Amino acid sequence: MKADLEYETLFHLVRYLAPVPYLVALLLITIWSYYFLQEDDDKKEEGKGSLEERKQAGTIHQTVVSSPPPSSI
């Protein structure tokens, strides 16, 4: 009887703690990817000024799209 109780306790312990390594791995991957995405964004932002500074420097190009002439029906 005591062995059954120990087995049952061990079974429940393993059953409830089994997802923990996966959750820890998911958390670490999330933190790691967030860190490296932030680093990439910082690299992209280097050399860029504010929006107004880039407009004045002429590095922002705007495309003007004209509408087609109205058709006579």
Biopython code that builds the backbone (N, CA, C, O; Angstrom):
import numpy as np
from Bio.PDB.StructureBuilder import StructureBuilder

atoms = [
    (1, "MET", "N", (0.806, -1.193, 0.000)),
    (1, "MET", "CA", (0.000, 0.000, 0.000)),
    (1, "MET", "C", (0.855, 1.265, 0.000)),
    (1, "MET", "O", (0.563, 2.231, -0.705)),
    (2, "LYS", "N", (1.906, 1.238, 0.798)),
    (2, "LYS", "CA", (2.757, 2.416, 0.868)),
    (2, "LYS", "C", (3.459, 2.648, -0.472)),
    (2, "LYS", "O", (3.645, 3.792, -0.887)),
    (3, "ALA", "N", (3.844, 1.567, -1.142)),
    (3, "ALA", "CA", (4.497, 1.691, -2.446)),
    (3, "ALA", "C", (3.534, 2.275, -3.476)),
    (3, "ALA", "O", (3.934, 3.061, -4.336)),
    (4, "ASP", "N", (2.264, 1.885, -3.383)),
    (4, "ASP", "CA", (1.268, 2.435, -4.306)),
    (4, "ASP", "C", (1.101, 3.930, -4.088)),
    (4, "ASP", "O", (0.981, 4.698, -5.043)),
    (5, "LEU", "N", (1.093, 4.335, -2.824)),
    (5, "LEU", "CA", (0.944, 5.755, -2.506)),
    (5, "LEU", "C", (2.150, 6.544, -3.003)),
    (5, "LEU", "O", (1.994, 7.634, -3.554)),
    (6, "GLU", "N", (3.358, 5.997, -2.812)),
    (6, "GLU", "CA", (4.558, 6.670, -3.295)),
    (6, "GLU", "C", (4.555, 6.759, -4.817)),
    (6, "GLU", "O", (4.926, 7.782, -5.393)),
    (7, "TYR", "N", (4.129, 5.672, -5.458)),
    (7, "TYR", "CA", (4.063, 5.669, -6.924)),
    (7, "TYR", "C", (3.053, 6.702, -7.420)),
    (7, "TYR", "O", (3.302, 7.419, -8.390)),
    (8, "GLU", "N", (1.911, 6.763, -6.737)),
    (8, "GLU", "CA", (0.872, 7.711, -7.143)),
    (8, "GLU", "C", (1.345, 9.151, -6.929)),
    (8, "GLU", "O", (1.092, 10.020, -7.764)),
    (9, "THR", "N", (2.023, 9.399, -5.824)),
    (9, "THR", "CA", (2.548, 10.736, -5.546)),
    (9, "THR", "C", (3.591, 11.118, -6.592)),
    (9, "THR", "O", (3.585, 12.237, -7.106)),
    (10, "LEU", "N", (4.479, 10.191, -6.900)),
    (10, "LEU", "CA", (5.498, 10.453, -7.912)),
    (10, "LEU", "C", (4.855, 10.697, -9.277)),
    (10, "LEU", "O", (5.285, 11.573, -10.028)),
    (11, "PHE", "N", (3.828, 9.917, -9.585)),
    (11, "PHE", "CA", (3.128, 10.076, -10.860)),
    (11, "PHE", "C", (2.534, 11.479, -10.980)),
    (11, "PHE", "O", (2.672, 12.132, -12.015)),
    (12, "HIS", "N", (1.867, 11.939, -9.907)),
    (12, "HIS", "CA", (1.256, 13.270, -9.953)),
    (12, "HIS", "C", (2.316, 14.366, -10.004)),
    (12, "HIS", "O", (2.134, 15.381, -10.676)),
    (13, "LEU", "N", (3.415, 14.158, -9.299)),
    (13, "LEU", "CA", (4.493, 15.139, -9.308)),
    (13, "LEU", "C", (5.065, 15.289, -10.716)),
    (13, "LEU", "O", (5.249, 16.405, -11.200)),
    (14, "VAL", "N", (5.344, 14.166, -11.366)),
    (14, "VAL", "CA", (5.877, 14.199, -12.730)),
    (14, "VAL", "C", (4.837, 14.762, -13.689)),
    (14, "VAL", "O", (5.163, 15.522, -14.601)),
    (15, "ARG", "N", (3.596, 14.384, -13.473)),
    (15, "ARG", "CA", (2.514, 14.827, -14.362)),
    (15, "ARG", "C", (2.366, 16.351, -14.345)),
    (15, "ARG", "O", (2.199, 16.975, -15.393)),
    (16, "TYR", "N", (2.429, 16.935, -13.167)),
    (16, "TYR", "CA", (2.224, 18.378, -13.072)),
    (16, "TYR", "C", (3.488, 19.183, -13.361)),
    (16, "TYR", "O", (3.396, 20.343, -13.760)),
    (17, "LEU", "N", (4.651, 18.596, -13.170)),
    (17, "LEU", "CA", (5.888, 19.335, -13.406)),
    (17, "LEU", "C", (6.475, 19.100, -14.795)),
    (17, "LEU", "O", (7.456, 19.746, -15.163)),
    (18, "ALA", "N", (5.901, 18.200, -15.561)),
    (18, "ALA", "CA", (6.433, 17.894, -16.890)),
    (18, "ALA", "C", (6.463, 19.110, -17.819)),
    (18, "ALA", "O", (7.437, 19.257, -18.556)),
    (19, "PRO", "N", (5.460, 19.985, -17.829)),
    (19, "PRO", "CA", (5.502, 21.128, -18.757)),
    (19, "PRO", "C", (6.505, 22.217, -18.372)),
    (19, "PRO", "O", (6.793, 23.099, -19.181)),
    (20, "VAL", "N", (7.038, 22.170, -17.157)),
    (20, "VAL", "CA", (7.910, 23.246, -16.680)),
    (20, "VAL", "C", (9.132, 23.457, -17.575)),
    (20, "VAL", "O", (9.405, 24.607, -17.919)),
    (21, "PRO", "N", (9.889, 22.426, -17.979)),
    (21, "PRO", "CA", (11.046, 22.681, -18.851)),
    (21, "PRO", "C", (10.653, 23.331, -20.177)),
    (21, "PRO", "O", (11.385, 24.167, -20.707)),
    (22, "TYR", "N", (9.492, 22.943, -20.709)),
    (22, "TYR", "CA", (9.044, 23.543, -21.964)),
    (22, "TYR", "C", (8.678, 25.012, -21.772)),
    (22, "TYR", "O", (8.959, 25.847, -22.631)),
    (23, "LEU", "N", (8.053, 25.317, -20.646)),
    (23, "LEU", "CA", (7.694, 26.708, -20.377)),
    (23, "LEU", "C", (8.941, 27.560, -20.147)),
    (23, "LEU", "O", (9.003, 28.706, -20.591)),
    (24, "VAL", "N", (9.928, 27.003, -19.458)),
    (24, "VAL", "CA", (11.191, 27.726, -19.246)),
    (24, "VAL", "C", (11.887, 27.953, -20.583)),
    (24, "VAL", "O", (12.408, 29.040, -20.834)),
    (25, "ALA", "N", (11.900, 26.936, -21.444)),
    (25, "ALA", "CA", (12.524, 27.084, -22.764)),
    (25, "ALA", "C", (11.793, 28.140, -23.582)),
    (25, "ALA", "O", (12.430, 28.953, -24.252)),
    (26, "LEU", "N", (10.474, 28.139, -23.535)),
    (26, "LEU", "CA", (9.695, 29.138, -24.267)),
    (26, "LEU", "C", (9.989, 30.546, -23.755)),
    (26, "LEU", "O", (10.117, 31.484, -24.541)),
    (27, "LEU", "N", (10.095, 30.686, -22.449)),
    (27, "LEU", "CA", (10.413, 31.982, -21.862)),
    (27, "LEU", "C", (11.801, 32.454, -22.294)),
    (27, "LEU", "O", (11.977, 33.621, -22.644)),
    (28, "LEU", "N", (12.781, 31.558, -22.272)),
    (28, "LEU", "CA", (14.135, 31.934, -22.681)),
    (28, "LEU", "C", (14.190, 32.308, -24.160)),
    (28, "LEU", "O", (14.867, 33.267, -24.530)),
    (29, "ILE", "N", (13.491, 31.567, -24.999)),
    (29, "ILE", "CA", (13.466, 31.885, -26.431)),
    (29, "ILE", "C", (12.810, 33.239, -26.658)),
    (29, "ILE", "O", (13.267, 34.020, -27.493)),
    (30, "THR", "N", (11.745, 33.519, -25.924)),
    (30, "THR", "CA", (11.059, 34.804, -26.062)),
    (30, "THR", "C", (11.970, 35.956, -25.663)),
    (30, "THR", "O", (12.057, 36.956, -26.375)),
    (31, "ILE", "N", (12.642, 35.821, -24.541)),
    (31, "ILE", "CA", (13.555, 36.877, -24.082)),
    (31, "ILE", "C", (14.706, 37.046, -25.065)),
    (31, "ILE", "O", (15.086, 38.169, -25.394)),
    (32, "TRP", "N", (15.261, 35.932, -25.532)),
    (32, "TRP", "CA", (16.387, 35.978, -26.471)),
    (32, "TRP", "C", (15.975, 36.656, -27.774)),
    (32, "TRP", "O", (16.700, 37.511, -28.282)),
    (33, "SER", "N", (14.819, 36.285, -28.320)),
    (33, "SER", "CA", (14.396, 36.869, -29.592)),
    (33, "SER", "C", (14.068, 38.350, -29.420)),
    (33, "SER", "O", (14.367, 39.152, -30.305)),
    (34, "TYR", "N", (13.464, 38.721, -28.301)),
    (34, "TYR", "CA", (13.161, 40.130, -28.060)),
    (34, "TYR", "C", (14.453, 40.942, -27.979)),
    (34, "TYR", "O", (14.535, 42.038, -28.534)),
    (35, "TYR", "N", (15.449, 40.412, -27.298)),
    (35, "TYR", "CA", (16.725, 41.108, -27.166)),
    (35, "TYR", "C", (17.365, 41.327, -28.532)),
    (35, "TYR", "O", (17.825, 42.430, -28.830)),
    (36, "PHE", "N", (17.399, 40.280, -29.372)),
    (36, "PHE", "CA", (18.047, 40.418, -30.669)),
    (36, "PHE", "C", (17.220, 41.240, -31.640)),
    (36, "PHE", "O", (17.786, 41.902, -32.510)),
    (37, "LEU", "N", (15.900, 41.221, -31.520)),
    (37, "LEU", "CA", (15.083, 42.089, -32.372)),
    (37, "LEU", "C", (15.305, 43.546, -31.998)),
    (37, "LEU", "O", (15.361, 44.407, -32.877)),
    (38, "GLN", "N", (15.432, 43.833, -30.714)),
    (38, "GLN", "CA", (15.722, 45.196, -30.285)),
    (38, "GLN", "C", (17.073, 45.642, -30.828)),
    (38, "GLN", "O", (17.225, 46.784, -31.262)),
    (39, "GLU", "N", (18.053, 44.743, -30.804)),
    (39, "GLU", "CA", (19.388, 45.070, -31.292)),
    (39, "GLU", "C", (19.342, 45.384, -32.789)),
    (39, "GLU", "O", (20.002, 46.320, -33.240)),
    (40, "ASP", "N", (18.574, 44.617, -33.562)),
    (40, "ASP", "CA", (18.437, 44.871, -34.996)),
    (40, "ASP", "C", (17.757, 46.208, -35.251)),
    (40, "ASP", "O", (18.150, 46.942, -36.158)),
    (41, "ASP", "N", (16.738, 46.529, -34.454)),
    (41, "ASP", "CA", (16.055, 47.811, -34.608)),
    (41, "ASP", "C", (17.001, 48.967, -34.312)),
    (41, "ASP", "O", (16.957, 50.000, -34.980)),
    (42, "ASP", "N", (17.860, 48.789, -33.303)),
    (42, "ASP", "CA", (18.820, 49.837, -32.977)),
    (42, "ASP", "C", (19.794, 50.050, -34.129)),
    (42, "ASP", "O", (20.171, 51.185, -34.420)),
    (43, "LYS", "N", (20.204, 48.963, -34.789)),
    (43, "LYS", "CA", (21.122, 49.093, -35.923)),
    (43, "LYS", "C", (20.441, 49.807, -37.087)),
    (43, "LYS", "O", (21.072, 50.602, -37.784)),
    (44, "LYS", "N", (19.157, 49.526, -37.298)),
    (44, "LYS", "CA", (18.425, 50.167, -38.390)),
    (44, "LYS", "C", (18.264, 51.658, -38.131)),
    (44, "LYS", "O", (18.276, 52.464, -39.061)),
    (45, "GLU", "N", (18.113, 52.015, -36.864)),
    (45, "GLU", "CA", (17.881, 53.410, -36.520)),
    (45, "GLU", "C", (19.156, 54.246, -36.570)),
    (45, "GLU", "O", (19.078, 55.474, -36.602)),
    (46, "GLU", "N", (20.329, 53.608, -36.577)),
    (46, "GLU", "CA", (21.570, 54.373, -36.645)),
    (46, "GLU", "C", (21.621, 55.127, -37.967)),
    (46, "GLU", "O", (21.303, 54.569, -39.017)),
    (47, "GLY", "N", (22.013, 56.369, -37.917)),
    (47, "GLY", "CA", (22.131, 57.144, -39.143)),
    (47, "GLY", "C", (20.825, 57.776, -39.573)),
    (47, "GLY", "O", (20.790, 58.524, -40.550)),
    (48, "LYS", "N", (19.768, 57.491, -38.872)),
    (48, "LYS", "CA", (18.486, 58.106, -39.199)),
    (48, "LYS", "C", (18.209, 59.185, -38.164)),
    (48, "LYS", "O", (18.362, 58.970, -36.961)),
    (49, "GLY", "N", (17.811, 60.313, -38.639)),
    (49, "GLY", "CA", (17.425, 61.368, -37.728)),
    (49, "GLY", "C", (15.934, 61.297, -37.491)),
    (49, "GLY", "O", (15.291, 60.278, -37.743)),
    (50, "SER", "N", (15.402, 62.393, -37.003)),
    (50, "SER", "CA", (13.959, 62.433, -36.813)),
    (50, "SER", "C", (13.281, 62.569, -38.173)),
    (50, "SER", "O", (13.953, 62.779, -39.183)),
    (51, "LEU", "N", (11.987, 62.453, -38.204)),
    (51, "LEU", "CA", (11.230, 62.530, -39.452)),
    (51, "LEU", "C", (11.429, 63.889, -40.117)),
    (51, "LEU", "O", (11.604, 63.968, -41.333)),
    (52, "GLU", "N", (11.401, 64.947, -39.330)),
    (52, "GLU", "CA", (11.578, 66.294, -39.889)),
    (52, "GLU", "C", (12.986, 66.465, -40.470)),
    (52, "GLU", "O", (13.150, 67.059, -41.536)),
    (53, "GLU", "N", (13.996, 65.948, -39.773)),
    (53, "GLU", "CA", (15.368, 66.069, -40.282)),
    (53, "GLU", "C", (15.521, 65.331, -41.603)),
    (53, "GLU", "O", (16.200, 65.814, -42.509)),
    (54, "ARG", "N", (14.895, 64.164, -41.720)),
    (54, "ARG", "CA", (15.003, 63.399, -42.961)),
    (54, "ARG", "C", (14.233, 64.078, -44.088)),
    (54, "ARG", "O", (14.653, 64.016, -45.243)),
    (55, "LYS", "N", (13.112, 64.725, -43.772)),
    (55, "LYS", "CA", (12.361, 65.449, -44.808)),
    (55, "LYS", "C", (13.200, 66.607, -45.347)),
    (55, "LYS", "O", (13.256, 66.838, -46.554)),
    (56, "GLN", "N", (13.847, 67.325, -44.442)),
    (56, "GLN", "CA", (14.657, 68.462, -44.866)),
    (56, "GLN", "C", (15.869, 68.003, -45.666)),
    (56, "GLN", "O", (16.302, 68.701, -46.583)),
    (57, "ALA", "N", (16.416, 66.855, -45.338)),
    (57, "ALA", "CA", (17.585, 66.358, -46.057)),
    (57, "ALA", "C", (17.198, 65.753, -47.403)),
    (57, "ALA", "O", (18.061, 65.502, -48.244)),
    (58, "GLY", "N", (15.922, 65.521, -47.606)),
    (58, "GLY", "CA", (15.468, 64.977, -48.881)),
    (58, "GLY", "C", (15.620, 63.476, -48.985)),
    (58, "GLY", "O", (15.637, 62.931, -50.089)),
    (59, "THR", "N", (15.733, 62.795, -47.849)),
    (59, "THR", "CA", (15.879, 61.341, -47.913)),
    (59, "THR", "C", (14.536, 60.630, -47.913)),
    (59, "THR", "O", (14.471, 59.416, -48.103)),
    (60, "ILE", "N", (13.470, 61.381, -47.699)),
    (60, "ILE", "CA", (12.134, 60.793, -47.776)),
    (60, "ILE", "C", (11.527, 61.243, -49.093)),
    (60, "ILE", "O", (11.379, 62.440, -49.340)),
    (61, "HIS", "N", (11.186, 60.305, -49.917)),
    (61, "HIS", "CA", (10.612, 60.617, -51.219)),
    (61, "HIS", "C", (9.131, 60.285, -51.193)),
    (61, "HIS", "O", (8.727, 59.195, -50.789)),
    (62, "GLN", "N", (8.338, 61.235, -51.626)),
    (62, "GLN", "CA", (6.903, 61.008, -51.670)),
    (62, "GLN", "C", (6.482, 60.819, -53.110)),
    (62, "GLN", "O", (6.910, 61.560, -53.996)),
    (63, "THR", "N", (5.657, 59.842, -53.336)),
    (63, "THR", "CA", (5.156, 59.569, -54.672)),
    (63, "THR", "C", (3.754, 60.146, -54.785)),
    (63, "THR", "O", (2.883, 59.877, -53.958)),
    (64, "VAL", "N", (3.558, 60.940, -55.819)),
    (64, "VAL", "CA", (2.241, 61.520, -56.048)),
    (64, "VAL", "C", (1.540, 60.664, -57.086)),
    (64, "VAL", "O", (2.038, 60.471, -58.195)),
    (65, "VAL", "N", (0.394, 60.160, -56.714)),
    (65, "VAL", "CA", (-0.380, 59.339, -57.635)),
    (65, "VAL", "C", (-1.566, 60.163, -58.087)),
    (65, "VAL", "O", (-2.393, 60.593, -57.283)),
    (66, "SER", "N", (-1.633, 60.374, -59.398)),
    (66, "SER", "CA", (-2.762, 61.153, -59.902)),
    (66, "SER", "C", (-3.882, 60.206, -60.296)),
    (66, "SER", "O", (-3.649, 59.066, -60.697)),
    (67, "SER", "N", (-5.072, 60.696, -60.175)),
    (67, "SER", "CA", (-6.213, 59.862, -60.544)),
    (67, "SER", "C", (-6.394, 59.920, -62.058)),
    (67, "SER", "O", (-6.042, 60.921, -62.681)),
    (68, "PRO", "N", (-6.924, 58.888, -62.643)),
    (68, "PRO", "CA", (-7.138, 58.895, -64.092)),
    (68, "PRO", "C", (-8.195, 59.933, -64.462)),
    (68, "PRO", "O", (-9.028, 60.291, -63.630)),
    (69, "PRO", "N", (-8.169, 60.414, -65.694)),
    (69, "PRO", "CA", (-9.163, 61.417, -66.078)),
    (69, "PRO", "C", (-10.571, 60.823, -66.001)),
    (69, "PRO", "O", (-10.779, 59.642, -66.280)),
    (70, "PRO", "N", (-11.516, 61.651, -65.626)),
    (70, "PRO", "CA", (-12.883, 61.132, -65.526)),
    (70, "PRO", "C", (-13.385, 60.684, -66.897)),
    (70, "PRO", "O", (-13.178, 61.361, -67.904)),
    (71, "SER", "N", (-14.026, 59.568, -66.912)),
    (71, "SER", "CA", (-14.536, 59.069, -68.196)),
    (71, "SER", "C", (-15.925, 59.645, -68.438)),
    (71, "SER", "O", (-16.736, 59.781, -67.522)),
    (72, "SER", "N", (-16.168, 59.975, -69.685)),
    (72, "SER", "CA", (-17.491, 60.516, -70.017)),
    (72, "SER", "C", (-18.421, 59.351, -70.328)),
    (72, "SER", "O", (-18.147, 58.520, -71.194)),
    (73, "ILE", "N", (-19.487, 59.319, -69.619)),
    (73, "ILE", "CA", (-20.427, 58.206, -69.800)),
    (73, "ILE", "C", (-21.585, 58.648, -70.668)),
    (73, "ILE", "O", (-22.489, 57.858, -70.941)),
]
sb = StructureBuilder()
sb.init_structure("model")
sb.init_model(0)
sb.init_chain("A")
sb.init_seg("    ")
for serial, (resi, resn, name, xyz) in enumerate(atoms, 1):
    if name == "N":
        sb.init_residue(resn, " ", resi, " ")
    sb.init_atom(name, np.array(xyz, "f"), 0.0, 1.0, " ", f" {name:<3s}", serial, name[0])
structure = sb.get_structure()
